[in-house]
């Protein structure tokens, strides 16, 4: 079942986000198991949304890549506000 993960990094900037993503995502693509990734500047920080093919893929990325890479020089500092959920509905726009 698809798995939804959101991270809100208080006080973070788009520049920090780009530095962080460059360090933890493969060049020109998404990590194994990640189906969708979006991020934007929100009031007070950066909001990141990712949809994964499974909870196991999300957990593996967080523990083996994201946490293992922290801190990234010029990237995020501190801890994000995290929300997790199994996806109950996933729709895409038709082309």
N, C-alpha and C positions, 0 to 999 in steps of 0.2 A: 504494500500500500504506500502511496506517495506520502511524503512527510514535509511539513512546512516549518521553516525556521526563520525567525526575525531577530535581528540584533539592532539595538539602538545604542550608539556610542555617544554619551553626553559630551558636549563640548568639542566633538571631532569636526574636522573640516574635510572638504572634498579632496584637498591635496593629500591629507593623511590617508583617506580612503584609497586613493589611487596608489599610493606607496605601499599600503598594506596588501591590496589585491595583487599588485605586481609580484610581491614576495610569496604569496600563498596559492595563486591560481597558475595553471600552466599557461605558457605564452599562447595568446590567441584563442583560448578556450576555457572550458569549465572543468573543475575537478571531476574525477570519476564518480558517477552516480548523481551529480547535480544536473537537474533538468532545466532550471530557470534561475536567473539571478538578476536582481534589480536593486538599485540603490539611489538615494537622493538626500539632499540636504533638507532636513526637517527642522522645525523650531527647536533650537537648543542642541543640535548635533546631527549625526548621520544615521539614517535608517536603511537597513539592508534586509532584503527579503530573498530567501532561497527556497526552491522546491527541490526535494531530493527523491530519488526512486525508492528509498526506504530509510527508516530510522537508523539502521545499521550503517548505511553509507554516510549519513550526516554525522553520526557519532564518531566514525572512523576519521573523517576529515577534521572534526573539531579536536580530537585527542592527538592524532598523529601528525597533523599539518598545522592547524591554526595555533593551538596552544604550544606546540613544539617550536614554532617560529617566533613566539612572543619573547621579548618585545622586538618589533621591527623598527630600526632606526628611521625616524620620520613618519612612522605609522601611528596606529592607535596606542593609547596608554590607558591603564585602568581596566575595568571590567564593563562589558556591555550589559544592558537590560535585555534579557533573552525571553522569547516566547516560543513554544513548540507545540505542534499539533499534528495529528494524522489528518490528511486532507480528506474532507467530506465531499467536496465538489471542486472539480477543476475544469474550466472551460477555456477555449481559445477562440479568437475571432476567425471567421472564415475569410479566406483570401478572395 
